């Protein structure tokens, strides 16, 4: 084989879910797992409601979540090269806190 490229292996990254966080917090604070899971689920729901209203969420030590509006714009279909119009949309932006950036 001429000019064979080495195959890169994907690095396995652990995924921590809300359930994992609830279990760890429940053990640290002596609260039942089900209750902590409910608390965290309600927190996520409340964050979603506030973002939907247009509020900015600041969580000390973690960062800021906010909704940003993306204007309509022209794009290209990568398959055909044809110009297409992309509708205006909203996206959730996260800006990490200084403490979090330094911890990583």
C-alpha positions in Angstrom: 0.0 0.0 0.0 1.3 3.3 -1.0 0.7 6.5 1.1 -1.5 4.6 3.6 -2.9 6.9 6.2 -3.0 5.8 9.8 -6.5 5.1 11.1 -7.4 7.3 14.1 -9.3 5.6 16.8 -12.1 7.6 18.5 -11.3 8.4 22.1 -14.0 7.1 24.4 -15.5 9.9 26.5 -17.6 9.2 29.5 -21.1 10.7 29.4 -22.5 11.9 32.7 -26.3 12.0 32.8 -28.7 13.8 35.0 -29.3 10.5 36.8 -25.6 10.2 37.5 -25.5 13.7 39.0 -28.7 13.0 41.0 -27.1 9.8 42.5 -23.9 11.6 43.4 -25.7 14.5 45.0 -28.1 12.2 46.9 -25.2 10.2 48.4 -23.3 13.4 49.4 -26.3 15.0 51.0 -28.2 12.0 52.5 -31.3 12.6 50.3 -33.2 9.8 48.6 -32.1 9.3 44.9 -35.7 9.6 43.6 -36.1 13.0 45.4 -32.8 14.4 44.1 -33.7 13.2 40.6 -37.0 15.0 40.8 -35.3 18.2 42.0 -32.8 18.2 39.1 -35.4 17.4 36.5 -37.6 20.3 37.8 -34.5 22.6 37.7 -33.9 21.7 34.0 -37.6 22.3 33.3 -37.5 25.7 35.0 -34.3 26.7 33.1 -36.2 25.8 29.8 -39.2 27.9 30.8 -37.1 30.9 31.6 -35.1 30.6 28.4 -38.3 30.3 26.4 -39.4 33.7 28.0 -36.1 35.2 26.8 -34.4 35.4 30.2 -30.7 34.9 30.7 -29.7 32.2 33.2 -26.6 32.8 35.3 -25.3 29.8 37.3 -22.4 30.8 39.6 -19.3 28.8 38.8 -20.8 27.2 35.7 -21.7 30.0 33.3 -24.5 31.8 31.4 -27.2 30.3 29.2 -29.2 32.6 26.9 -31.2 32.5 23.7 -29.7 34.2 20.7 -31.6 35.0 17.5 -30.0 34.1 14.2 -31.2 36.2 11.3 -32.3 34.7 8.0 -29.4 34.3 5.6 -28.5 32.8 2.2 -26.7 29.5 2.1 -25.7 26.8 -0.4 -26.9 23.3 -0.8 -23.6 21.3 -0.6 -24.8 18.6 -3.0 -25.9 20.9 -5.8 -24.3 24.2 -5.1 -27.7 25.8 -5.4 -28.3 29.0 -3.3 -31.0 28.5 -0.6 -32.6 30.7 1.9 -32.1 29.7 5.5 -34.9 30.9 7.9 -34.3 33.0 11.0 -33.9 30.8 14.1 -33.1 30.9 17.8 -30.3 29.0 19.5 -29.2 28.5 23.0 -25.7 29.9 23.7 -23.6 28.9 26.7 -20.7 31.0 27.9 -18.6 29.3 30.5 -17.7 31.0 33.8 -14.1 32.0 34.4 -13.9 29.5 37.3 -15.0 26.7 35.1 -12.5 27.6 32.3 -9.7 27.7 34.8 -10.7 24.4 36.4 -10.4 22.7 33.0 
